[in-house]
Amino acid sequence: MIKDLTKKYGLKISFTTAYHPQSNGMIERGHGPLVNTISKYCENDVYNWPKYLHMALWADRITAKRTTGEPPYKIVYGQDCILPIEIEHETWNSLYWKKKHDH
């Protein structure tokens, strides 16, 4: 099944080891902004990282990427995410969502 999918979509599978992160450079570069964000929240105290990880991941998922020009959230769900503040203070995005989901 995996072979069929990789052939169909022209994907190349590469295996790397956990002990040689340089071989996974693209992924490691993607982790850089997350590490920087968490470090700033925690003021470099690594013991607080679990407390702030979800916020850093959320920020990463709703931020447009240079490679695609879109946030990962929009690529997965097909629309911009509605931020919590948009529920309290309506925006065009939240009004559109309400209209679309009112039955």
Backbone as CSV, one residue per row, in Angstrom:
resi,resn,N_x,N_y,N_z,CA_x,CA_y,CA_z,C_x,C_y,C_z
1,MET,0.823,-1.189,0.000,0.000,0.000,0.000,0.877,1.266,0.000
2,ILE,1.876,1.315,0.860,2.760,2.480,0.918,3.506,2.632,-0.398
3,LYS,3.991,1.511,-0.948,4.696,1.570,-2.231,3.791,2.134,-3.319
4,ASP,2.533,1.712,-3.325,1.586,2.205,-4.330,1.367,3.707,-4.199
5,LEU,1.185,4.169,-2.966,0.963,5.603,-2.743,2.183,6.434,-3.123
6,THR,3.362,5.968,-2.727,4.567,6.737,-3.058,4.798,6.769,-4.561
7,LYS,4.500,5.675,-5.234,4.648,5.641,-6.694,3.618,6.555,-7.354
8,LYS,2.367,6.483,-6.894,1.287,7.288,-7.470,1.577,8.781,-7.361
9,TYR,2.086,9.222,-6.216,2.315,10.644,-5.978,3.769,11.071,-6.196
10,GLY,4.598,10.153,-6.663,5.988,10.483,-6.957,6.791,10.872,-5.728
11,LEU,6.519,10.205,-4.614,7.214,10.512,-3.365,8.413,9.598,-3.177
12,LYS,9.413,10.110,-2.516,10.598,9.323,-2.207,10.672,9.154,-0.692
13,ILE,10.828,7.924,-0.249,10.943,7.649,1.183,12.419,7.553,1.538
14,SER,12.799,8.273,2.570,14.172,8.221,3.072,14.128,7.857,4.543
15,PHE,14.995,6.965,4.943,15.072,6.564,6.339,16.291,7.212,6.982
16,THR,16.120,7.698,8.196,17.225,8.312,8.928,17.247,7.746,10.342
17,THR,18.339,7.983,11.020,18.432,7.530,12.406,18.265,8.721,13.341
18,ALA,17.815,8.437,14.521,17.633,9.496,15.521,18.969,10.088,15.943
19,TYR,20.031,9.356,15.751,21.343,9.806,16.200,22.077,10.646,15.158
20,HIS,21.428,10.906,14.024,22.068,11.699,12.974,21.052,12.695,12.411
21,PRO,20.690,13.727,13.199,19.644,14.662,12.768,20.009,15.460,11.519
22,GLN,21.293,15.558,11.177,21.696,16.311,9.995,21.111,15.700,8.722
23,SER,20.856,14.400,8.732,20.301,13.758,7.542,18.832,14.110,7.352
24,ASN,18.242,14.719,8.328,16.843,15.128,8.266,16.758,16.647,8.320
25,GLY,17.613,17.325,7.585,17.772,18.778,7.662,16.498,19.576,7.498
26,MET,15.645,19.206,6.531,14.427,19.977,6.281,13.512,19.961,7.506
27,ILE,13.373,18.801,8.111,12.527,18.682,9.306,13.143,19.453,10.464
28,GLU,14.447,19.310,10.642,15.126,20.002,11.735,15.007,21.520,11.592
29,ARG,15.088,22.031,10.352,14.914,23.475,10.133,13.497,23.907,10.501
30,GLY,12.535,23.035,10.265,11.155,23.341,10.623,10.934,23.420,12.120
31,HIS,11.751,22.696,12.870,11.626,22.720,14.331,12.227,23.973,14.947
32,GLY,13.123,24.637,14.221,13.813,25.818,14.742,12.882,26.890,15.281
33,PRO,11.885,27.332,14.491,10.975,28.364,15.001,10.203,27.917,16.246
34,LEU,9.841,26.638,16.314,9.140,26.136,17.504,10.036,26.211,18.733
35,VAL,11.262,25.780,18.578,12.212,25.814,19.692,12.441,27.256,20.138
36,ASN,12.597,28.167,19.188,12.799,29.585,19.532,11.602,30.160,20.272
37,THR,10.396,29.839,19.799,9.179,30.347,20.438,9.066,29.848,21.873
38,ILE,9.238,28.549,22.060,9.125,27.980,23.406,10.213,28.540,24.315
39,SER,11.421,28.682,23.789,12.524,29.234,24.592,12.193,30.631,25.100
40,LYS,11.580,31.445,24.236,11.233,32.813,24.642,10.143,32.812,25.708
41,TYR,9.122,31.968,25.534,8.065,31.880,26.542,8.630,31.441,27.889
42,CYS,9.527,30.467,27.852,10.042,29.856,29.082,11.290,30.537,29.613
43,GLU,11.759,31.554,28.927,13.003,32.225,29.310,14.120,31.200,29.495
44,ASN,14.221,30.279,28.528,15.245,29.228,28.464,15.184,28.207,29.598
45,ASP,14.094,28.159,30.353,13.924,27.150,31.400,13.239,25.926,30.778
46,VAL,14.015,24.914,30.404,13.477,23.759,29.677,12.427,22.981,30.470
47,TYR,12.389,23.126,31.767,11.397,22.409,32.568,9.985,22.956,32.363
48,ASN,9.873,24.166,31.832,8.559,24.747,31.551,8.085,24.484,30.125
49,TRP,8.897,23.839,29.303,8.534,23.619,27.906,7.191,22.905,27.738
50,PRO,6.899,21.840,28.487,5.608,21.172,28.292,4.415,22.107,28.531
51,LYS,4.584,23.059,29.408,3.513,24.004,29.734,3.168,24.898,28.534
52,TYR,4.150,25.220,27.707,3.949,26.160,26.604,3.958,25.516,25.222
53,LEU,4.207,24.231,25.149,4.306,23.564,23.857,3.034,23.722,23.031
54,HIS,1.862,23.536,23.652,0.613,23.620,22.884,0.418,25.006,22.277
55,MET,0.824,26.058,22.975,0.679,27.417,22.429,1.623,27.634,21.252
56,ALA,2.838,27.128,21.367,3.807,27.271,20.275,3.348,26.486,19.050
57,LEU,2.819,25.291,19.260,2.317,24.496,18.138,1.129,25.177,17.471
58,TRP,0.216,25.725,18.267,-0.939,26.429,17.716,-0.489,27.623,16.875
59,ALA,0.429,28.406,17.397,0.940,29.561,16.656,1.579,29.113,15.347
60,ASP,2.315,28.020,15.391,2.963,27.500,14.184,1.930,27.046,13.158
61,ARG,0.865,26.421,13.611,-0.147,25.877,12.695,-1.003,26.947,12.034
62,ILE,-1.107,28.125,12.650,-1.950,29.173,12.061,-1.134,30.272,11.384
63,THR,0.178,30.074,11.289,1.066,31.050,10.660,1.422,30.586,9.254
64,ALA,1.294,31.490,8.277,1.615,31.148,6.889,3.077,30.745,6.756
65,LYS,3.312,29.732,5.948,4.666,29.238,5.701,5.196,29.811,4.391
66,ARG,6.477,30.078,4.365,7.113,30.647,3.176,6.966,29.710,1.971
67,THR,7.061,28.409,2.198,7.040,27.450,1.097,5.681,27.336,0.424
68,THR,4.601,27.473,1.189,3.255,27.306,0.626,2.485,28.613,0.534
69,GLY,2.874,29.597,1.335,2.136,30.855,1.383,0.862,30.757,2.204
70,GLU,0.625,29.607,2.794,-0.585,29.368,3.587,-0.210,28.753,4.931
71,PRO,-1.064,28.951,5.938,-0.838,28.259,7.214,-1.204,26.781,7.074
72,PRO,-0.533,25.888,7.780,-0.896,24.472,7.736,-2.374,24.239,8.072
73,TYR,-2.917,25.017,8.995,-4.333,24.871,9.368,-5.225,25.015,8.138
74,LYS,-4.962,26.032,7.334,-5.791,26.281,6.148,-5.626,25.173,5.117
75,ILE,-4.418,24.647,4.987,-4.184,23.562,4.037,-4.966,22.318,4.447
76,VAL,-4.995,22.022,5.739,-5.688,20.830,6.230,-7.205,21.004,6.197
77,TYR,-7.711,22.150,6.680,-9.151,22.335,6.837,-9.810,23.149,5.725
78,GLY,-9.015,23.734,4.838,-9.582,24.464,3.709,-10.111,25.841,4.038
79,GLN,-9.832,26.345,5.206,-10.272,27.687,5.596,-9.353,28.207,6.693
80,ASP,-9.356,29.532,6.858,-8.590,30.114,7.959,-9.241,29.719,9.273
81,CYS,-8.443,29.587,10.303,-9.014,29.253,11.602,-9.672,30.493,12.205
82,ILE,-10.632,30.253,13.045,-11.285,31.340,13.767,-10.645,31.387,15.146
83,LEU,-10.048,32.517,15.440,-9.368,32.686,16.720,-10.384,32.924,17.829
84,PRO,-10.057,32.569,19.062,-10.997,32.773,20.169,-11.511,34.207,20.273
85,ILE,-10.678,35.187,19.993,-11.126,36.581,20.091,-12.175,36.906,19.030
86,GLU,-12.171,36.174,17.919,-13.143,36.414,16.855,-14.539,35.931,17.241
87,ILE,-14.624,35.088,18.243,-15.933,34.635,18.714,-16.584,35.738,19.537
88,GLU,-15.779,36.397,20.365,-16.292,37.486,21.192,-16.513,38.760,20.379
89,HIS,-15.571,39.084,19.515,-15.649,40.278,18.665,-15.750,39.801,17.229
90,GLU,-16.958,39.807,16.686,-17.181,39.210,15.376,-16.326,39.846,14.280
91,THR,-15.859,38.968,13.394,-15.108,39.390,12.219,-15.806,38.793,10.999
92,TRP,-15.360,39.173,9.811,-15.955,38.598,8.600,-15.808,37.086,8.609
93,ASN,-14.680,36.610,9.090,-14.427,35.170,9.155,-15.449,34.459,10.041
94,SER,-15.671,34.986,11.237,-16.602,34.326,12.158,-18.045,34.459,11.683
95,LEU,-18.400,35.586,11.074,-19.753,35.749,10.531,-20.002,34.761,9.392
96,TYR,-19.012,34.591,8.526,-19.134,33.635,7.421,-19.314,32.222,7.963
97,TRP,-18.529,31.867,8.995,-18.622,30.534,9.571,-20.012,30.302,10.155
98,LYS,-20.529,31.305,10.886,-21.873,31.176,11.471,-22.921,30.975,10.383
99,LYS,-22.842,31.783,9.334,-23.813,31.688,8.236,-23.744,30.312,7.580
100,LYS,-22.540,29.816,7.396,-22.327,28.529,6.738,-22.849,27.370,7.588
101,HIS,-22.775,27.502,8.923,-23.137,26.396,9.806,-24.509,26.535,10.464
102,ASP,-25.214,27.626,10.226,-26.585,27.749,10.738,-27.516,26.946,9.837
103,HIS,-28.275,26.085,10.456,-29.201,25.253,9.661,-30.616,25.525,10.056
